[in-house]
Amino acid sequence: MARRKTKKSVAKRFKVSANGKILYYGAGRRHLASSKNRKRMRRIGSVRLVDSSDRKKIEESLPFSNR
């Protein structure tokens, strides 16, 4: 059986918390920010939880995470 490897692109985008929740930062904060107000920028950049429908796929890509 082949050795399971971590998908590095997924490992850079997502973090598994101590409670096993998968977290990520919202997209849309890097550039073109002059047209977005401060409230929107705060909301965009906040930490979010991964939806349950996407969770299984991400967990398969991170075989060595502590969940």
C-alpha positions in Angstrom: 0.0 0.0 0.0 1.3 3.4 -0.9 2.2 5.9 1.7 -0.3 8.7 2.3 1.0 12.2 1.7 -0.3 15.5 2.9 -1.6 17.8 0.1 0.6 20.8 0.7 -1.8 23.3 -1.0 -4.5 22.2 1.5 -2.1 22.3 4.5 -1.3 26.0 3.7 -4.9 27.1 3.4 -6.5 25.2 6.4 -5.7 24.7 10.0 -7.1 22.1 12.4 -7.8 23.5 15.8 -7.3 21.6 19.1 -11.0 20.7 19.1 -10.7 19.2 15.6 -12.5 22.0 13.8 -11.1 23.0 10.4 -10.5 26.7 10.1 -9.6 29.0 7.2 -9.3 32.7 6.4 -11.7 34.4 4.0 -10.7 35.3 0.5 -10.8 38.8 -1.1 -8.6 40.8 1.2 -5.3 40.9 -0.7 -5.9 43.6 -3.4 -8.6 45.9 -4.8 -9.4 47.0 -1.3 -10.0 50.7 -1.9 -13.6 49.9 -3.0 -14.3 47.9 0.1 -15.3 49.6 3.4 -13.6 48.7 6.7 -16.5 46.7 8.0 -16.4 44.5 4.9 -12.6 44.1 5.1 -12.9 43.0 8.8 -15.6 40.5 7.9 -13.7 39.2 4.8 -10.5 38.6 6.8 -12.0 36.8 9.7 -11.4 33.1 10.6 -14.2 30.8 9.4 -15.2 27.2 9.9 -15.3 24.8 7.0 -18.7 23.7 6.0 -19.7 20.1 6.8 -20.1 19.2 3.1 -16.4 20.1 2.4 -15.0 18.7 5.6 -14.5 15.1 4.5 -12.5 16.1 1.4 -10.2 18.3 3.4 -9.7 15.6 6.0 -8.6 13.2 3.3 -6.1 15.7 2.1 -4.6 16.1 5.6 -4.0 12.5 6.8 -1.6 13.5 9.6 -3.6 16.2 11.2 -4.8 15.7 14.8 -8.5 15.4 14.5 
